[in-house]
Amino acid sequence: MFATYIFNMIKKELFDSNLQEIAQFAKVISHPARLAILSYLAETKTCISGDISDFLPLSRTTVSQHLTELKKMGLIHGEIDGLKVNYCLCSSSIEKYLHLFDAFFKPIKGVDIACVIN
C-alpha cells in the first residue's frame, strides 16, 4: 500500500503545479454539498454566524466536514467568535482559482473539431 502511495505521489509530481492546483480545487468543489455551501454564503452576501446546517439538508457533522475541506482549500474563512464561528467566502482565493480554470480552459474551448462517432 505504501508503494502505491509513493508511486501515485511521484506521478502527480510530474505534472505542472498549476495543473495540480486546478485538480485539487476541482476535487474540493466536486461535492454538491460544498457547492451548496458556497452558493449559500454567496447569496447571503455577508458572513454567517451560527450553524450553516440549519440551511442545508445535512447533519451538522457532515456540514462541518465539508466546511473543513473548503477552509483547507482557502475558499472560505471561519473566525471563532465566542461559541460561534463566522463563515465568509474568500474572494481572493475564489478569483485565483477562477483565473486558473479560465487560463486552462481558454485554449481548449477555442478548438473547433467535429467529433464523429461511428
N, C-alpha and C positions, 0 to 999 in steps of 0.2 A: 504494500500500500504506500509506504514511504517513497519507494522508487517511482511509482506512478505520480505522486505529488511532485517530486523533483522534476520528472520528465515534463509534466504539464506546465510547471513554473518556468522551466527553461524555454519551452515552446512559446509561451506567452511573451517572454522577454525578447524574443526575436522580432517582435513587431514594434513599429513606431510608437512612441509614447502617446501621441495624440490618439492613435487607434486604440490603445489600451484604455485611455481615459474615456473615450466615447463608448467603448464596450462596457466599462464599469458603470457609467451613467445609464446606459440602456438597461443594464441588469437591474439597477436600483429602481428605475421607473417602470419596469416591466410588469409590476403587480398593480391590478386595478385599485386596490385599497390605497396604495401610495399616490396614485393619480388622483383619487377622490380626496385625499388629504390635501394635496397641493391645490386642487380646484377649490376646496372649501376655504383654505387660507386666502386664496386669491379673491374669492367672492366677498369675503368679509372685509377686505381692504384695511385690515388692522391686525394687531397681534391678538391672539386668543388666549385668554386666561381661563383656565379651568380644564374641563375634560372634553376633549375633542370627540371621544367615543359617544357622547350624547347626540352627536350629529351624524354618526355613521352607523351602519348596521353591523357593527363588530364589537367584540368584547373589549374591555379596557386593556387587557393583557395583549391582545392582538394589535390594537391600535398603538400601544406603547412600543411593540417590536417594530412596527412599520415606521413610527416616528424616529426610533433609534437609527434605522437604516438611512432615512432622509437626512438626519443630522450628521451622520458619519460622512455622507456624500457632500455635505455643506449646503444642501438645498433649503434647509430651514435652520433657524436658531431656536434654542429653548433656554430661556432665562428663568432661574428659580426666583420666585417672589413669595417668600414665606412658605406656605404649604402648597402653593400652586406653581405651575410652570407656564410661562407665557411663550407661545409659539408664534413665530413670524417667518415669512418667506425671506430668503436671502437673495435679493435681486441680482447682486453682482455675480454670484455663483450660477444662477439660472441663465443670465446673459452669457456667461463664459461657455456653458455647455451648449446653448443655442447657437452660439458662434461656431463652436467646434462641429456641431451637426451640420450647420449650413455649409461650412467650408468643405466638409466631407461629401455631402450630397450634391453640391452645385455642379461639379463635373459629371456626376452620374446622371442627374436628371436632364442634362442637356444632350445626352446621347440619343440619337433617333435611329434605333434599329428595330426593324419589323421582325418580330419573333414568330416564325411559322412553325406550328406544331403539326406533325404528320401522324 
